[in-house]
Amino acid sequence: MNRKDPRLQLQTSPLLKQAMTTRDTMRDVLLALLPATIAGLWYFGLGALLVLLASIAGALLTEWVFTPAENRPERLGDYTSLLTGLLLGLTLPPALPLWMAFIGGAVSIGLGKLIWGGMGQNLFNPALVGRAFLLATFPIAMTTWSPQSGPAEFLQIYASNLAHPFMQAAYDSISAATPLGLMKFEQQPTELWSLVLGYTSGCIGETNGLLLLLGGIYLLLRRDFDWRIPAGILGSAALFALMLYLTDPAHYPGPLFTLFSGGMLLGAIFMATDPVTSPLTPKGTWIFAVGIGVLVVLIRAYGGFPEGVMYAILLMNAATPLIDRYTQPRVFGKGIKNQ
C-alpha cells in the first residue's frame, strides 16, 4: 500500500504554527510607537531626537559587539535591540546628556538581555533595566524636566544634551515640573485634555495619552499582546485610585489623572506586555497586571518618587516565574489531588 498522499500523517509538535515571527512583532510595536514618538519630537524638538538616537545607538552597538559575527545579521535584523533602545529613549527626559542616553542603551542590552543568555531568556524588561540604572546613577539628570519647545523651536538643542561625558551638565535656566510632581508635592492637578493631548512636561514618549492608546489598539488588532495585561493594569490602577480619591480628593488624584499621567499608558501597553517577562497563563496575567496597577498607585501615593510605573513592572517581572509556577492549568486527564 504505497500512497503518495496518505490520509494519516505523523509529525512532531507543534502541529499548529502561526505566521507571526519575532521580527514581525517587533516591527508592529515600532509602528505602534511611531505616532507617540513623532509627537514627542514635535513637543521637545531636536534635542529629544538626539536623545533617542543616542539610546538606540548604545543598544545596537552593544548587541553588535557581543554577538558573534555570523549571528549579527539575524540578531540585529529582528528589531529587538532597536525597539529596546527606542523604548528606553521614550522614557528619558528630553534634556538628558547624550552620553547618558548612550550608556543607558548599552546597559539595557548588556545587563537587561545579553547577561541572561540572549533574547527570550531575560527576567526583566531590558529597557526598564537601563532606565533604572540611569535613575540610580544620575538621579538629578533623570529628574530634571524641560518645558515643551514647540515646532517653532524644533532646531533648538538643550545645552545639557551636549555635556561632556562624566562632567557636570549645564541645564537650561527654565525648567518645568511634570503633572505627577505638581500633584504629589503641590496638590496642583493638571487639566485632563492637556494629559490626553500631550501639552505637559515629562519624558519624551509618555505625554500624549491619545496616541499611546491608538498604538495599543493597533497592537490589539494585530494580536501582538495579551489584552489582559493592559486591561488589568489600567483597571486595577483606576479602581485603587478612585478609592483613594474618595477618601481625600484634595490630596489624591482621580482615576483619569492616574491613567493619563506619567508613564502609565506607555508602561501598560508597550512594556508590561513583553511576552518574555510576563506570565504565560491566563490566570497569571491577571495577577501580574493587577499587581502592577496596585503597586503604581501605592508608589505614587506613598513613595518618595511621584512616579512608580518602572518599579512596579520590574517588581512583577521578578515575580513572573513564581506566578507561572502556581497558575499552571490542570493537565487534561489528570485528576485533582484529594486535600
N, C-alpha and C positions, 0 to 999 in steps of 0.2 A: 504494500500500500504506500506508494510514493505519491505524495500530494505536494505540489509546489506551494500551495497556499492552504495549510492545514487550518481547520476550524478552531483548534485548540492550540494556543501559543503559550509557551512558558518563558518567562523572563524575570529578572530580578527587579526589586523595587528601586526607585519609585515608579509606580505604574502610571501615575498622572503627573504631568510636568507642565509648568507654566512657562509662557513665552517670555515673561519679565525676567530681566537679568539685573545684576548689581549696577552695571553701567546705566541701564535704562532708568532704574530707580533713582540713582544719584542725579541723572540728567533732569528727571521730573522735579526733584527737590530744588535744583538750581533754577529751573524755570519758575517754580512757585515763589522763590525768593527774589526773583528779578524785580517785580514791582516795588517791593519794600526797599530793595537796595537802591533803585533809581530815586525813590522818594528821599532816602537818607542823603544821597548826593545832592539832590535839589535843595534840601534844607541846610546842609552843612558845607557844601562846596568842595573845592579841590582838595582841601586838607583831609576830608573824610575819604576821598578816593585813594589818596596816598596811604592812609592807614590800612584800608582794605587790601591794597596791592602788597604792602609790606607783610601783612599777616599771611596772605596767600603764598607769597614768595618764601617765607620761612617754612611753611608746611610742605610745599613742593620740593624745596631744596633738601630738607631733611629726609623726605621719602626717597629722593634720588640718591643721596649719599649712602644711605644704609640699606639700599636694595641692590642685590646682585645685578650686574649689567644685563644678563639675559632675561631678567624678570622686569626690568624697568618699563618697557613699553606697556606691559599688561598692568602693572601696579599704578603707573601714572595715568594710564588711559581709562581707568574705571571711575575717575572723577571723585574718589573718596577723599583724597588729600586736598583737592581743590575745594570741595564742599566744606571740609573741616576748617580750612583757612578762611573761607568766606563767612562761615557761621561765627567763628571767633571774632573776625573783624567787625561783624554787625553788633557784637556785644561790647565793643570798645568805645570810649569817648572819642569824638572827632579830633580833639586837640592832642591826643596821645603822641609822644615822641615815636617816630617811625622805627627806631631800633628796638623799642619795647614791643611794638606790634610784631616785628620780625621774630624776636625771641619767643613771644607767645605762640606764634605759629609753629616754631621748631619744637617747643615743649609739648604742644598739642599732639604732634605726630610721634615725637620721641618717647615721651612718658605716658601719653594717653593711648597710644596704639602699638608702636613697634616693640616696646619693652614687654608687652603682654604676649607677643608672638605674631603680631600682624593682624590683618583685617579679620573680623569675626571672632576674635578671642579676647578683646579688651573688656574690662569690667565697668569702666566709667566712660561717659561721653567724652571723646577726645577734646572737642572744642571747649568744654567746660573745665577740663583739666588745665588747659592753657590759660583760661581766664582766672581760675582760682590761683594759679601760680603767679600771675601778674598782680592780682589784688593783694596777695600776701607779700610780694616782693616790693611792689611800687604802689602802696596804698594812696599816696597823695595824688599821683598822676592818674590813677584809676578812678578817683572820686572828684576830679576837677572837671566841671562841665562848662561848655561854651554855649552861648546863645546861637540861635539859628542865624546864618548869614543871609540867606535868601538868594534867588537867582541873580540879582544884580551884582552880588559879591562872590560869584561862584569861583572865580580865579584866585581869590584870596586864600593864602596858606597861613595857618596858625603858626606863630613864632615857635611854639613848643614842638611842632611837628619836626622841625629841623634841628632839634637839640643834639649835641654831640653825645655819643654813647657814654653812659655811666657818668655823665656830668649833670649838674643841676639845670633843669629845664626852666626857661623863662616863659611863663604863661602870660597871655594877654590880660590886660587890666580888667577887662569886662568878663564877668563870669555869671552863670545863671544856675539856679537850683532846679532840680528835677521835681516833677509833681509829687513823687513819693517823699522827697526830702522836705518839701513845703508842708505836706500833710503831717508828717511824723513829728517834725521839730517846731513847726509854727501853727499847726492845725488850720492850714490855709488850703482849701480844696481848689482843684483845677476844673475848669468848665469841661463837661463831658465831650463836646464836639471838638475841643482842642486835642483831647486824647485820641479821639477816633480818627481825626484827620492829620494828626502829627504836628500840631503847632506848639510843641513843647521842647524843652531841652532833654537830653538823655543820650543813650547810646545810639550809634549810627542807624541801626536797623530796627529799633524797638518802638519808635514813636508813633508810626501810622498804624493804628489797630485795624482799620478797614482793609488795607492792602494785605496785612498778615492773614486776616480772615479769608480773603479771596484766595490767597495762596493755599490755605488749608483746605478750602472747598475743592480746589483743583486736585490736590493730592488725594482727597477723599474719593472724588470721582474716578481717579486713576487707580484707586485701591492700593496706594503706596504705604499706608499705615493702618494700624488698628484704631478704629474710631473710638473705641472705649477709652483710650488713654487721654486724648484731649477733652472728651466729654466728661470723664471722671474728674480730671484736674479742674476744669473750669466750673463744673457743677458743684463740687465739694468746696472749692475756694469761695464761690459766690454764696453758698449756704452758710458757711462758717463766718464769712464777712458780714452777712446780714444779721446773724445772731449777735455779733459784737456791736454792730451799728445800732441795733435796737436797745442795747444796754446803755450806750453813750454816743449819740450821734455827733456830738461836737468833737469827740476825740478819735473815733474810729471811722474810716471811710465806708461808704456803701458798697454793695456788690458790683455795680457797674464800674465805679472807680477802680476797684480791685482788679477787675478783669482787663481793663484797658490801660492801666498804668504799668510802668516798668517793663520788665521782660516777660510778663505772664504769657502773652499770646505767642511770642517768639519761642519761649521755652516749651510751652504746652504742645505746640503744633510741630515744631521743627527739631526739638532736641529730646524731649522725653519720649518721643515716638521712635527713636532709634531702635531698630529691631534687635541689635546686638546687646544693648544694655537694658532692655526692658523685658518683662516676663513673657513667656510663650503661651501660658494657659489663659483662657478667658477669665476665670476667677482671679488669677494672679494679676492680670492687667487692671482690674478694678481696684484691688488692694493697692497696687503700685500707684495708680492715678490718684486715688483718694488720699493716700499718704502724702503725695506731693502737694496737692491742693491745701490740705490742712497745715502742712509744715510751712508753706509760703505765707499763709496768713499769720501763723504763730510767730514766725521770724519777723515779719513786717510790724506786727503789733507790739511784740515784747523784746525783740532783739536790739542790738546796738546799731545795726545797719538798717536803713529804710527798705532795702530790697532783700529777697530771700529765695528767688527762683533758682539760682545756681546751686545754693547749698541744699535746697530741698531735692532737686533732681539727683545730685551726687549722692546724697544720703540714701535715697531709694534705689539708686543704681547698686550701691553696696548691699542692699537687702534683696536684690533680684534673685540670686541663686537660692537663697532660703525660701523666698516666695514660690519659686518654681518647684522646689522640692516638696513643699507641703500642699500644693494646689494641683498636683497631677490628677487627672480624672481616673476613675476606676477602669481597669483593663476589662474589655468585654469578655465574658465567660468566667471571670474570677469573682467569687463571692466576697461579701463583706465579712471581716472577722468579727466573731461574737465578742462583745465587750464584757 
